[in-house]
Amino acid sequence: MISPQFFIDHLGSHGIDFYTGVPDSLLKNVCAYITDTLPRDHNIIAANEGGAMGIAAGYHLATNRIPVVYMQNSGEGNIINPLASLTDPEVYRIPVLLLIGWRGRPGFHDEPQHVKQGKVTTGLLNIMGINYTVLSKDTDTAAKQITAAVEYMQRTNECYAFVIEKETFEPYTLTNHTDTTCSMSREDAIECVVETLETDAVVVSTTGMISRELFEIRGRRGQDHSHDFLTVGSMGHASQIALGIALQQPGRHVYCFDGDGAAIMHMGGMAIAASMQPGNFTHIVFNNGAHDSVGGQPTVGLDIDLPAVARALGYKHVYSADNIGGLTDIISRAKSEDGPKLIQVCVKKGNRKDLGRPTTTPSQNKEALMKFLMQ
């Protein structure tokens, strides 16, 4: 393995010291090191990967220097548009160094949502005409790869990618934490909501810890998993899945269990949900100001007034809670009100170390949910 400090310092020796992107579990050690050691204006955690490409392009235009955009390989879909229509040699020819965590690499076990993405990771780069290499775990080899990549970008003004395998970087623990003052754990808050759900209710939960915690809560309570759609991939789209269900079954209560990073990633979805005015739609955002599932790097979730955003977009009723008592009161009050409703639930970072993963496959989850929806 190579140390995050070596990697960042070696890029710095070539004049590269600007980073933007969306954190990834395979990049969490290097992302944590960047967060701790670089000023905030040189490490911008973007709303989504496509936005990061825009920030990087603007940086290059203003400085004539090479920026870095980091992401999980699931984010490749979000960068295809700017790769093809902004940075491409046939358009503006803008060099960007891409760091792509290779989840679901063929031949290695991973979660179902990463399998297809792992198979197409390098193929997408080939189709887009992006030269790349798998970053070596050997320090001397990695140093040569970095030098070669920089020379290529300087010579061609084209993008280049490092594909990052599991355990490429040595462990590094984030010290620059942004903690909430909330007393609630996210799991306790989710259970508080689950206790009040109507018998006909459907929950669409976002990717990461929220879906894992919901699954375990249902199991602990002896409840049926068929009432939940676990959005194990497609970060940022859970609210739109919930909206699609709510509009087609207006007599059913539909809840979206969202995270702050996911809600911010595609915040335009909130505008669409509000514009459709579904009376049966409740959007609950568990906000801890962090990308908790991939290392705890900060979001802007606690820096913005998310309830005010929802109100301005047209949600009929908007609430915020930061303790169990307040959350219980809000849920009780909101039951009698028409949607769309948004409830922000401020929670502390972290999760149980023994938190498991869903034991059903995505296909089983889908089939069970659809059977329930047809009742």
Contacts in CASP RR format, 6 or more apart in sequence:
PFRMAT RR
TARGET T0000
AUTHOR 0000-0000-0000
METHOD contacts of the structure
MODEL  1
MISPQFFIDHLGSHGIDFYTGVPDSLLKNVCAYITDTLPRDHNIIAANEG
GAMGIAAGYHLATNRIPVVYMQNSGEGNIINPLASLTDPEVYRIPVLLLI
GWRGRPGFHDEPQHVKQGKVTTGLLNIMGINYTVLSKDTDTAAKQITAAV
EYMQRTNECYAFVIEKETFEPYTLTNHTDTTCSMSREDAIECVVETLETD
AVVVSTTGMISRELFEIRGRRGQDHSHDFLTVGSMGHASQIALGIALQQP
GRHVYCFDGDGAAIMHMGGMAIAASMQPGNFTHIVFNNGAHDSVGGQPTV
GLDIDLPAVARALGYKHVYSADNIGGLTDIISRAKSEDGPKLIQVCVKKG
NRKDLGRPTTTPSQNKEALMKFLMQ
1 137 0 8 1.000
1 167 0 8 1.000
1 168 0 8 1.000
1 169 0 8 1.000
1 170 0 8 1.000
2 135 0 8 1.000
2 136 0 8 1.000
2 137 0 8 1.000
2 138 0 8 1.000
2 139 0 8 1.000
2 142 0 8 1.000
2 168 0 8 1.000
2 169 0 8 1.000
2 170 0 8 1.000
3 139 0 8 1.000
3 169 0 8 1.000
3 170 0 8 1.000
3 172 0 8 1.000
4 29 0 8 1.000
4 30 0 8 1.000
4 32 0 8 1.000
4 33 0 8 1.000
4 34 0 8 1.000
4 169 0 8 1.000
4 170 0 8 1.000
4 172 0 8 1.000
5 33 0 8 1.000
5 37 0 8 1.000
6 139 0 8 1.000
6 142 0 8 1.000
6 143 0 8 1.000
7 30 0 8 1.000
7 142 0 8 1.000
7 146 0 8 1.000
7 169 0 8 1.000
8 30 0 8 1.000
8 33 0 8 1.000
8 34 0 8 1.000
8 37 0 8 1.000
8 38 0 8 1.000
10 142 0 8 1.000
10 143 0 8 1.000
10 146 0 8 1.000
11 17 0 8 1.000
11 68 0 8 1.000
11 97 0 8 1.000
11 146 0 8 1.000
11 150 0 8 1.000
14 146 0 8 1.000
14 147 0 8 1.000
14 150 0 8 1.000
15 65 0 8 1.000
15 66 0 8 1.000
16 65 0 8 1.000
16 66 0 8 1.000
16 67 0 8 1.000
16 68 0 8 1.000
16 97 0 8 1.000
16 150 0 8 1.000
17 38 0 8 1.000
17 42 0 8 1.000
18 42 0 8 1.000
18 56 0 8 1.000
18 59 0 8 1.000
18 63 0 8 1.000
18 65 0 8 1.000
18 67 0 8 1.000
18 68 0 8 1.000
19 34 0 8 1.000
19 38 0 8 1.000
19 42 0 8 1.000
19 43 0 8 1.000
19 44 0 8 1.000
19 67 0 8 1.000
19 68 0 8 1.000
19 69 0 8 1.000
19 70 0 8 1.000
20 43 0 8 1.000
20 44 0 8 1.000
20 45 0 8 1.000
20 46 0 8 1.000
20 52 0 8 1.000
20 55 0 8 1.000
20 56 0 8 1.000
20 59 0 8 1.000
20 67 0 8 1.000
20 68 0 8 1.000
20 69 0 8 1.000
20 70 0 8 1.000
21 44 0 8 1.000
21 45 0 8 1.000
21 46 0 8 1.000
21 49 0 8 1.000
21 52 0 8 1.000
21 69 0 8 1.000
21 70 0 8 1.000
21 71 0 8 1.000
22 45 0 8 1.000
22 46 0 8 1.000
22 48 0 8 1.000
22 49 0 8 1.000
22 52 0 8 1.000
22 70 0 8 1.000
22 71 0 8 1.000
22 72 0 8 1.000
22 75 0 8 1.000
22 265 0 8 1.000
22 291 0 8 1.000
23 31 0 8 1.000
23 45 0 8 1.000
23 70 0 8 1.000
23 291 0 8 1.000
23 294 0 8 1.000
23 295 0 8 1.000
23 296 0 8 1.000
23 297 0 8 1.000
24 31 0 8 1.000
24 70 0 8 1.000
24 71 0 8 1.000
24 72 0 8 1.000
24 101 0 8 1.000
24 103 0 8 1.000
24 294 0 8 1.000
25 72 0 8 1.000
25 103 0 8 1.000
25 293 0 8 1.000
25 294 0 8 1.000
25 295 0 8 1.000
26 72 0 8 1.000
26 101 0 8 1.000
26 102 0 8 1.000
26 103 0 8 1.000
26 164 0 8 1.000
26 165 0 8 1.000
26 166 0 8 1.000
26 168 0 8 1.000
27 70 0 8 1.000
27 72 0 8 1.000
27 99 0 8 1.000
27 101 0 8 1.000
27 164 0 8 1.000
27 169 0 8 1.000
28 294 0 8 1.000
28 295 0 8 1.000
28 296 0 8 1.000
28 297 0 8 1.000
29 169 0 8 1.000
29 170 0 8 1.000
29 171 0 8 1.000
29 172 0 8 1.000
30 70 0 8 1.000
30 99 0 8 1.000
30 169 0 8 1.000
30 172 0 8 1.000
31 70 0 8 1.000
31 294 0 8 1.000
31 295 0 8 1.000
31 297 0 8 1.000
32 172 0 8 1.000
32 173 0 8 1.000
32 174 0 8 1.000
32 295 0 8 1.000
32 297 0 8 1.000
33 172 0 8 1.000
34 43 0 8 1.000
35 43 0 8 1.000
35 174 0 8 1.000
35 176 0 8 1.000
35 297 0 8 1.000
35 298 0 8 1.000
36 174 0 8 1.000
36 175 0 8 1.000
36 176 0 8 1.000
44 52 0 8 1.000
44 55 0 8 1.000
45 291 0 8 1.000
45 297 0 8 1.000
45 298 0 8 1.000
45 299 0 8 1.000
45 300 0 8 1.000
46 52 0 8 1.000
46 55 0 8 1.000
47 264 0 8 1.000
47 265 0 8 1.000
47 266 0 8 1.000
47 267 0 8 1.000
48 75 0 8 1.000
48 78 0 8 1.000
48 265 0 8 1.000
48 266 0 8 1.000
49 69 0 8 1.000
49 71 0 8 1.000
49 75 0 8 1.000
49 76 0 8 1.000
49 77 0 8 1.000
49 78 0 8 1.000
49 79 0 8 1.000
50 78 0 8 1.000
50 79 0 8 1.000
50 81 0 8 1.000
50 82 0 8 1.000
51 78 0 8 1.000
51 82 0 8 1.000
52 69 0 8 1.000
52 70 0 8 1.000
52 71 0 8 1.000
52 79 0 8 1.000
53 69 0 8 1.000
53 79 0 8 1.000
53 82 0 8 1.000
53 83 0 8 1.000
53 86 0 8 1.000
53 87 0 8 1.000
53 96 0 8 1.000
54 82 0 8 1.000
54 86 0 8 1.000
55 67 0 8 1.000
56 67 0 8 1.000
56 68 0 8 1.000
56 69 0 8 1.000
56 94 0 8 1.000
56 96 0 8 1.000
57 82 0 8 1.000
57 86 0 8 1.000
57 87 0 8 1.000
57 92 0 8 1.000
57 94 0 8 1.000
57 96 0 8 1.000
59 65 0 8 1.000
59 67 0 8 1.000
60 66 0 8 1.000
60 67 0 8 1.000
60 94 0 8 1.000
60 95 0 8 1.000
60 96 0 8 1.000
61 94 0 8 1.000
66 95 0 8 1.000
66 96 0 8 1.000
66 97 0 8 1.000
66 150 0 8 1.000
66 153 0 8 1.000
66 154 0 8 1.000
67 96 0 8 1.000
67 97 0 8 1.000
68 96 0 8 1.000
68 97 0 8 1.000
68 98 0 8 1.000
68 99 0 8 1.000
69 79 0 8 1.000
69 96 0 8 1.000
69 97 0 8 1.000
69 98 0 8 1.000
69 99 0 8 1.000
70 98 0 8 1.000
70 99 0 8 1.000
70 100 0 8 1.000
71 78 0 8 1.000
71 79 0 8 1.000
71 98 0 8 1.000
71 99 0 8 1.000
71 100 0 8 1.000
71 101 0 8 1.000
72 100 0 8 1.000
72 101 0 8 1.000
72 103 0 8 1.000
72 294 0 8 1.000
73 100 0 8 1.000
73 101 0 8 1.000
73 102 0 8 1.000
73 103 0 8 1.000
73 104 0 8 1.000
73 114 0 8 1.000
73 117 0 8 1.000
73 118 0 8 1.000
73 121 0 8 1.000
73 163 0 8 1.000
74 103 0 8 1.000
74 113 0 8 1.000
74 114 0 8 1.000
74 117 0 8 1.000
74 233 0 8 1.000
74 235 0 8 1.000
76 100 0 8 1.000
76 117 0 8 1.000
76 121 0 8 1.000
76 124 0 8 1.000
76 125 0 8 1.000
77 124 0 8 1.000
79 98 0 8 1.000
80 124 0 8 1.000
80 128 0 8 1.000
83 128 0 8 1.000
83 130 0 8 1.000
83 159 0 8 1.000
84 91 0 8 1.000
84 128 0 8 1.000
85 91 0 8 1.000
86 92 0 8 1.000
86 94 0 8 1.000
87 93 0 8 1.000
87 94 0 8 1.000
87 95 0 8 1.000
87 96 0 8 1.000
87 158 0 8 1.000
87 159 0 8 1.000
89 156 0 8 1.000
89 157 0 8 1.000
89 158 0 8 1.000
93 157 0 8 1.000
93 158 0 8 1.000
94 157 0 8 1.000
94 159 0 8 1.000
95 153 0 8 1.000
95 154 0 8 1.000
95 156 0 8 1.000
95 157 0 8 1.000
95 158 0 8 1.000
95 159 0 8 1.000
95 160 0 8 1.000
96 159 0 8 1.000
97 149 0 8 1.000
97 150 0 8 1.000
97 153 0 8 1.000
97 159 0 8 1.000
97 160 0 8 1.000
97 161 0 8 1.000
97 162 0 8 1.000
98 130 0 8 1.000
98 132 0 8 1.000
98 159 0 8 1.000
98 160 0 8 1.000
98 161 0 8 1.000
98 162 0 8 1.000
99 161 0 8 1.000
99 162 0 8 1.000
99 164 0 8 1.000
100 121 0 8 1.000
100 125 0 8 1.000
100 132 0 8 1.000
100 161 0 8 1.000
100 162 0 8 1.000
100 163 0 8 1.000
100 164 0 8 1.000
101 163 0 8 1.000
101 164 0 8 1.000
101 165 0 8 1.000
102 118 0 8 1.000
102 121 0 8 1.000
102 134 0 8 1.000
102 163 0 8 1.000
102 164 0 8 1.000
102 165 0 8 1.000
102 166 0 8 1.000
103 110 0 8 1.000
103 111 0 8 1.000
103 114 0 8 1.000
103 117 0 8 1.000
103 118 0 8 1.000
104 110 0 8 1.000
104 114 0 8 1.000
104 115 0 8 1.000
104 117 0 8 1.000
104 118 0 8 1.000
104 119 0 8 1.000
105 118 0 8 1.000
105 121 0 8 1.000
105 165 0 8 1.000
105 166 0 8 1.000
106 118 0 8 1.000
106 119 0 8 1.000
108 166 0 8 1.000
110 118 0 8 1.000
111 232 0 8 1.000
111 357 0 8 1.000
112 232 0 8 1.000
112 361 0 8 1.000
112 362 0 8 1.000
113 207 0 8 1.000
113 232 0 8 1.000
113 233 0 8 1.000
113 234 0 8 1.000
113 362 0 8 1.000
121 163 0 8 1.000
122 132 0 8 1.000
122 163 0 8 1.000
125 131 0 8 1.000
125 132 0 8 1.000
125 161 0 8 1.000
125 163 0 8 1.000
130 158 0 8 1.000
130 159 0 8 1.000
130 160 0 8 1.000
130 161 0 8 1.000
131 152 0 8 1.000
131 158 0 8 1.000
131 160 0 8 1.000
131 161 0 8 1.000
132 160 0 8 1.000
132 161 0 8 1.000
132 162 0 8 1.000
132 163 0 8 1.000
133 145 0 8 1.000
133 149 0 8 1.000
133 161 0 8 1.000
133 162 0 8 1.000
133 163 0 8 1.000
134 162 0 8 1.000
134 163 0 8 1.000
134 164 0 8 1.000
134 165 0 8 1.000
135 142 0 8 1.000
135 145 0 8 1.000
135 162 0 8 1.000
135 163 0 8 1.000
135 164 0 8 1.000
135 165 0 8 1.000
135 168 0 8 1.000
136 142 0 8 1.000
136 145 0 8 1.000
137 165 0 8 1.000
137 167 0 8 1.000
137 168 0 8 1.000
145 162 0 8 1.000
149 160 0 8 1.000
149 162 0 8 1.000
152 158 0 8 1.000
152 160 0 8 1.000
153 159 0 8 1.000
153 160 0 8 1.000
174 295 0 8 1.000
174 296 0 8 1.000
174 297 0 8 1.000
177 349 0 8 1.000
178 289 0 8 1.000
178 290 0 8 1.000
178 298 0 8 1.000
178 302 0 8 1.000
179 348 0 8 1.000
179 349 0 8 1.000
180 288 0 8 1.000
180 289 0 8 1.000
180 302 0 8 1.000
180 346 0 8 1.000
180 347 0 8 1.000
180 348 0 8 1.000
180 349 0 8 1.000
181 322 0 8 1.000
182 288 0 8 1.000
182 322 0 8 1.000
182 323 0 8 1.000
182 346 0 8 1.000
182 347 0 8 1.000
182 348 0 8 1.000
183 322 0 8 1.000
183 323 0 8 1.000
183 324 0 8 1.000
183 348 0 8 1.000
184 322 0 8 1.000
184 323 0 8 1.000
184 324 0 8 1.000
184 327 0 8 1.000
184 345 0 8 1.000
184 346 0 8 1.000
184 347 0 8 1.000
184 348 0 8 1.000
185 347 0 8 1.000
185 348 0 8 1.000
185 350 0 8 1.000
185 351 0 8 1.000
186 209 0 8 1.000
186 210 0 8 1.000
186 213 0 8 1.000
186 286 0 8 1.000
186 288 0 8 1.000
186 292 0 8 1.000
186 347 0 8 1.000
186 348 0 8 1.000
186 350 0 8 1.000
186 351 0 8 1.000
187 213 0 8 1.000
187 216 0 8 1.000
187 217 0 8 1.000
187 351 0 8 1.000
187 352 0 8 1.000
187 355 0 8 1.000
188 324 0 8 1.000
189 286 0 8 1.000
189 324 0 8 1.000
189 327 0 8 1.000
189 345 0 8 1.000
189 347 0 8 1.000
190 210 0 8 1.000
190 213 0 8 1.000
190 214 0 8 1.000
190 217 0 8 1.000
190 257 0 8 1.000
190 286 0 8 1.000
191 217 0 8 1.000
192 324 0 8 1.000
192 327 0 8 1.000
192 328 0 8 1.000
192 331 0 8 1.000
193 255 0 8 1.000
193 257 0 8 1.000
193 284 0 8 1.000
193 327 0 8 1.000
193 331 0 8 1.000
193 345 0 8 1.000
194 203 0 8 1.000
194 214 0 8 1.000
194 217 0 8 1.000
194 218 0 8 1.000
194 221 0 8 1.000
194 223 0 8 1.000
196 328 0 8 1.000
196 331 0 8 1.000
196 332 0 8 1.000
196 335 0 8 1.000
197 203 0 8 1.000
197 227 0 8 1.000
197 253 0 8 1.000
197 255 0 8 1.000
198 253 0 8 1.000
200 251 0 8 1.000
200 252 0 8 1.000
200 253 0 8 1.000
201 227 0 8 1.000
201 252 0 8 1.000
201 253 0 8 1.000
201 254 0 8 1.000
201 255 0 8 1.000
202 227 0 8 1.000
202 228 0 8 1.000
202 229 0 8 1.000
202 242 0 8 1.000
202 245 0 8 1.000
202 252 0 8 1.000
202 253 0 8 1.000
202 254 0 8 1.000
202 255 0 8 1.000
202 369 0 8 1.000
202 372 0 8 1.000
202 373 0 8 1.000
203 214 0 8 1.000
203 227 0 8 1.000
203 228 0 8 1.000
203 229 0 8 1.000
203 255 0 8 1.000
203 256 0 8 1.000
203 257 0 8 1.000
204 228 0 8 1.000
204 229 0 8 1.000
204 231 0 8 1.000
204 238 0 8 1.000
204 239 0 8 1.000
204 241 0 8 1.000
204 242 0 8 1.000
204 245 0 8 1.000
204 254 0 8 1.000
204 255 0 8 1.000
204 256 0 8 1.000
204 257 0 8 1.000
205 211 0 8 1.000
205 214 0 8 1.000
205 228 0 8 1.000
205 229 0 8 1.000
205 230 0 8 1.000
205 231 0 8 1.000
205 238 0 8 1.000
205 256 0 8 1.000
205 257 0 8 1.000
206 231 0 8 1.000
206 235 0 8 1.000
206 236 0 8 1.000
206 238 0 8 1.000
206 256 0 8 1.000
206 257 0 8 1.000
206 258 0 8 1.000
206 259 0 8 1.000
206 262 0 8 1.000
207 231 0 8 1.000
207 232 0 8 1.000
207 233 0 8 1.000
207 234 0 8 1.000
207 235 0 8 1.000
207 236 0 8 1.000
207 238 0 8 1.000
207 262 0 8 1.000
207 293 0 8 1.000
208 232 0 8 1.000
208 293 0 8 1.000
209 292 0 8 1.000
209 293 0 8 1.000
209 350 0 8 1.000
209 351 0 8 1.000
209 355 0 8 1.000
210 257 0 8 1.000
210 258 0 8 1.000
210 259 0 8 1.000
210 286 0 8 1.000
211 230 0 8 1.000
211 231 0 8 1.000
211 232 0 8 1.000
211 257 0 8 1.000
211 358 0 8 1.000
212 351 0 8 1.000
212 355 0 8 1.000
212 356 0 8 1.000
212 357 0 8 1.000
212 358 0 8 1.000
213 351 0 8 1.000
213 355 0 8 1.000
214 228 0 8 1.000
214 230 0 8 1.000
214 257 0 8 1.000
215 225 0 8 1.000
215 228 0 8 1.000
215 230 0 8 1.000
215 356 0 8 1.000
215 357 0 8 1.000
215 358 0 8 1.000
215 359 0 8 1.000
216 355 0 8 1.000
216 356 0 8 1.000
218 224 0 8 1.000
218 225 0 8 1.000
218 227 0 8 1.000
218 228 0 8 1.000
219 225 0 8 1.000
224 368 0 8 1.000
224 372 0 8 1.000
225 358 0 8 1.000
225 360 0 8 1.000
225 365 0 8 1.000
225 368 0 8 1.000
226 368 0 8 1.000
226 369 0 8 1.000
226 371 0 8 1.000
226 372 0 8 1.000
227 369 0 8 1.000
227 372 0 8 1.000
228 365 0 8 1.000
228 369 0 8 1.000
229 241 0 8 1.000
229 245 0 8 1.000
229 365 0 8 1.000
229 366 0 8 1.000
229 369 0 8 1.000
230 358 0 8 1.000
230 362 0 8 1.000
230 365 0 8 1.000
231 237 0 8 1.000
231 238 0 8 1.000
231 241 0 8 1.000
232 358 0 8 1.000
232 362 0 8 1.000
234 241 0 8 1.000
235 262 0 8 1.000
235 265 0 8 1.000
236 258 0 8 1.000
236 261 0 8 1.000
236 262 0 8 1.000
236 263 0 8 1.000
236 265 0 8 1.000
236 266 0 8 1.000
237 266 0 8 1.000
238 256 0 8 1.000
238 257 0 8 1.000
238 258 0 8 1.000
238 262 0 8 1.000
239 256 0 8 1.000
239 258 0 8 1.000
239 263 0 8 1.000
239 269 0 8 1.000
239 270 0 8 1.000
239 273 0 8 1.000
239 283 0 8 1.000
240 266 0 8 1.000
240 269 0 8 1.000
240 272 0 8 1.000
240 273 0 8 1.000
241 256 0 8 1.000
242 254 0 8 1.000
242 255 0 8 1.000
242 256 0 8 1.000
242 281 0 8 1.000
242 283 0 8 1.000
243 256 0 8 1.000
243 269 0 8 1.000
243 272 0 8 1.000
243 273 0 8 1.000
243 276 0 8 1.000
243 278 0 8 1.000
243 281 0 8 1.000
245 252 0 8 1.000
245 254 0 8 1.000
245 373 0 8 1.000
246 252 0 8 1.000
246 254 0 8 1.000
246 278 0 8 1.000
246 279 0 8 1.000
246 280 0 8 1.000
246 281 0 8 1.000
247 276 0 8 1.000
247 278 0 8 1.000
249 280 0 8 1.000
249 373 0 8 1.000
250 278 0 8 1.000
250 279 0 8 1.000
250 280 0 8 1.000
251 280 0 8 1.000
252 280 0 8 1.000
252 373 0 8 1.000
253 280 0 8 1.000
253 282 0 8 1.000
254 278 0 8 1.000
254 280 0 8 1.000
254 281 0 8 1.000
254 282 0 8 1.000
255 282 0 8 1.000
255 283 0 8 1.000
255 284 0 8 1.000
256 281 0 8 1.000
256 282 0 8 1.000
256 283 0 8 1.000
256 284 0 8 1.000
257 284 0 8 1.000
257 286 0 8 1.000
258 283 0 8 1.000
258 284 0 8 1.000
258 285 0 8 1.000
258 286 0 8 1.000
259 285 0 8 1.000
259 286 0 8 1.000
259 287 0 8 1.000
260 285 0 8 1.000
260 286 0 8 1.000
260 287 0 8 1.000
260 288 0 8 1.000
260 289 0 8 1.000
260 290 0 8 1.000
260 299 0 8 1.000
260 301 0 8 1.000
260 302 0 8 1.000
260 306 0 8 1.000
261 289 0 8 1.000
261 291 0 8 1.000
261 299 0 8 1.000
261 301 0 8 1.000
263 270 0 8 1.000
263 285 0 8 1.000
263 306 0 8 1.000
264 299 0 8 1.000
264 300 0 8 1.000
264 301 0 8 1.000
267 309 0 8 1.000
270 283 0 8 1.000
270 309 0 8 1.000
270 310 0 8 1.000
270 313 0 8 1.000
270 315 0 8 1.000
270 342 0 8 1.000
271 313 0 8 1.000
273 281 0 8 1.000
273 283 0 8 1.000
273 315 0 8 1.000
273 340 0 8 1.000
274 310 0 8 1.000
274 313 0 8 1.000
274 314 0 8 1.000
274 315 0 8 1.000
274 340 0 8 1.000
275 313 0 8 1.000
275 314 0 8 1.000
276 340 0 8 1.000
277 316 0 8 1.000
277 339 0 8 1.000
277 340 0 8 1.000
278 339 0 8 1.000
278 340 0 8 1.000
279 316 0 8 1.000
279 338 0 8 1.000
279 339 0 8 1.000
279 340 0 8 1.000
280 339 0 8 1.000
281 339 0 8 1.000
281 340 0 8 1.000
281 341 0 8 1.000
282 334 0 8 1.000
282 339 0 8 1.000
282 340 0 8 1.000
282 341 0 8 1.000
282 342 0 8 1.000
282 343 0 8 1.000
283 310 0 8 1.000
283 315 0 8 1.000
283 340 0 8 1.000
283 341 0 8 1.000
283 342 0 8 1.000
283 343 0 8 1.000
284 342 0 8 1.000
284 343 0 8 1.000
284 345 0 8 1.000
285 306 0 8 1.000
285 342 0 8 1.000
285 343 0 8 1.000
285 344 0 8 1.000
285 345 0 8 1.000
286 345 0 8 1.000
286 347 0 8 1.000
287 301 0 8 1.000
287 302 0 8 1.000
287 306 0 8 1.000
287 344 0 8 1.000
287 345 0 8 1.000
287 346 0 8 1.000
287 347 0 8 1.000
288 302 0 8 1.000
288 346 0 8 1.000
288 347 0 8 1.000
288 348 0 8 1.000
288 349 0 8 1.000
288 350 0 8 1.000
289 298 0 8 1.000
289 299 0 8 1.000
289 300 0 8 1.000
289 301 0 8 1.000
289 302 0 8 1.000
289 349 0 8 1.000
290 296 0 8 1.000
290 297 0 8 1.000
290 298 0 8 1.000
290 299 0 8 1.000
290 349 0 8 1.000
291 297 0 8 1.000
291 298 0 8 1.000
291 299 0 8 1.000
292 349 0 8 1.000
292 350 0 8 1.000
292 351 0 8 1.000
296 349 0 8 1.000
302 346 0 8 1.000
306 320 0 8 1.000
306 342 0 8 1.000
306 344 0 8 1.000
307 318 0 8 1.000
307 319 0 8 1.000
307 320 0 8 1.000
307 342 0 8 1.000
307 344 0 8 1.000
308 318 0 8 1.000
310 318 0 8 1.000
310 342 0 8 1.000
311 318 0 8 1.000
314 340 0 8 1.000
315 339 0 8 1.000
315 340 0 8 1.000
315 341 0 8 1.000
315 342 0 8 1.000
316 337 0 8 1.000
316 338 0 8 1.000
316 339 0 8 1.000
316 340 0 8 1.000
316 341 0 8 1.000
317 334 0 8 1.000
317 337 0 8 1.000
317 338 0 8 1.000
317 339 0 8 1.000
317 341 0 8 1.000
317 342 0 8 1.000
318 341 0 8 1.000
318 342 0 8 1.000
318 343 0 8 1.000
318 344 0 8 1.000
319 330 0 8 1.000
319 333 0 8 1.000
319 334 0 8 1.000
319 341 0 8 1.000
319 342 0 8 1.000
319 343 0 8 1.000
319 344 0 8 1.000
320 343 0 8 1.000
320 344 0 8 1.000
320 345 0 8 1.000
320 346 0 8 1.000
321 327 0 8 1.000
321 330 0 8 1.000
321 343 0 8 1.000
321 344 0 8 1.000
321 345 0 8 1.000
321 346 0 8 1.000
322 345 0 8 1.000
322 346 0 8 1.000
327 343 0 8 1.000
327 345 0 8 1.000
330 343 0 8 1.000
331 343 0 8 1.000
334 341 0 8 1.000
334 343 0 8 1.000
358 365 0 8 1.000
360 368 0 8 1.000
END
